[in-house]
């Protein structure tokens, strides 16, 4: 987005995404010698995940409205969306659906299942959760900063951090990525919904 915009940057982004997906699995299977698992929610938590997700969704929508999202400079966002080939409502919706369902799952797998579990081997649970939430937030700050003003970036990043705390707490309590994923999906629905509203009315 900054150092190598265009095809090279997209290729590097894709390579980083693949590595982000592969490395935790390799570590778990080869170093930890763990068994294959789909992280079943044996302790429950799906309802709690949904409730927290609806609360976050409402907060995002209310925050966008109260902070006057319509008054922000939308030119950088529109330019990026057009460059990605998502300049129509249909293409935007298709990409948003894929991102909401798949990318949120990857982030739960990486930042909650992997980063938090590794951190809690070294630190107390509270610090491990904090480190997971910080890593998750830093992952988003650069991208957020490309579209928003500094003050808006701080506010949005604070929201990302709060989401990271909620989702790692869900993982810590229920030892499954699925409660956090449900909550995360609902939050992303709000984010992409607001984005679609700003872009297409």
GIVENQUI-V578062 format. One record per pair of residues at least 4 apart in sequence whose C-alpha atoms are under 7 Angstrom apart, sorted by the first residue. I is the first residue (numbers start at 0). GAP is how many residues later the second one is. If there is no record, write none. Layout:
I_GAP / I_GAP
//
This chain:
0_4 / 0_8 / 3_4 / 3_5 / 4_4 / 5_4 / 6_4 / 7_4 / 8_4 / 9_4 / 10_4 / 11_4 / 12_4 / 13_4 / 14_4 / 15_4 / 16_4 / 17_4 / 18_4 / 20_85 / 21_4 / 22_4 / 23_4 / 23_86 / 23_90 / 24_4 / 25_4 / 26_4 / 26_5 / 27_4 / 27_5 / 27_6 / 28_4 / 28_5 / 28_6 / 38_137 / 38_138 / 39_136 / 40_133 / 40_135 / 40_137 / 42_131 / 43_130 / 44_4 / 44_129 / 44_134 / 45_4 / 45_132 / 45_133 / 46_4 / 47_4 / 48_4 / 48_130 / 48_131 / 48_133 / 48_134 / 49_4 / 49_132 / 49_133 / 50_4 / 51_4 / 51_131 / 52_4 / 52_129 / 52_130 / 52_131 / 52_133 / 52_134 / 53_4 / 53_132 / 54_4 / 55_4 / 55_131 / 56_4 / 56_129 / 56_130 / 56_133 / 57_4 / 58_4 / 59_4 / 59_130 / 60_4 / 60_129 / 60_133 / 61_4 / 62_4 / 63_4 / 63_5 / 64_4 / 69_128 / 73_4 / 74_4 / 75_4 / 75_71 / 76_4 / 76_70 / 77_4 / 77_121 / 78_4 / 79_4 / 80_4 / 80_5 / 80_6 / 81_4 / 81_5 / 85_5 / 85_6 / 86_4 / 86_5 / 87_4 / 88_4 / 88_111 / 89_4 / 90_4 / 91_4 / 92_4 / 93_4 / 94_4 / 95_4 / 95_96 / 96_4 / 97_4 / 98_4 / 99_4 / 99_85 / 99_88 / 99_89 / 100_4 / 100_84 / 101_4 / 102_4 / 103_4 / 103_77 / 103_80 / 103_81 / 104_4 / 104_76 / 105_4 / 106_4 / 107_4 / 107_5 / 107_69 / 107_72 / 107_73 / 108_4 / 108_5 / 108_68 / 109_4 / 109_5 / 110_4 / 110_5 / 110_21 / 110_25 / 111_4 / 111_20 / 111_56 / 111_59 / 112_4 / 112_64 / 113_4 / 114_4 / 114_17 / 115_4 / 115_12 / 115_13 / 115_16 / 116_4 / 118_4 / 118_9 / 119_4 / 119_5 / 119_8 / 122_4 / 122_5 / 123_4 / 124_4 / 125_4 / 126_4 / 127_4 / 128_4 / 128_36 / 128_39 / 129_4 / 129_35 / 130_4 / 131_4 / 132_4 / 132_28 / 132_31 / 132_32 / 133_4 / 133_27 / 134_4 / 135_4 / 135_28 / 136_4 / 136_20 / 136_23 / 136_24 / 139_4 / 140_4 / 140_16 / 141_4 / 143_4 / 143_9 / 144_4 / 144_5 / 144_8 / 147_4 / 147_5 / 148_4 / 149_4 / 150_4 / 151_4 / 152_4 / 153_4 / 154_4 / 155_4 / 156_4 / 157_4 / 158_4 / 159_4 / 160_4 / 161_4 / 162_4 / 163_4 / 164_4 / 165_4 / 166_4 / 166_13 / 167_4 / 168_4 / 169_4 / 169_9 / 169_10 / 170_4 / 170_5 / 170_6 / 170_9 / 176_4 / 177_4 / 178_4 / 179_4 / 180_4 / 181_4 / 182_4 / 183_4 / 184_4 / 185_4 / 186_4 / 187_4 / 188_4 / 189_4 / 190_4 / 191_4 / 192_4 / 193_4 / 194_4 / 195_4 / 196_4
//
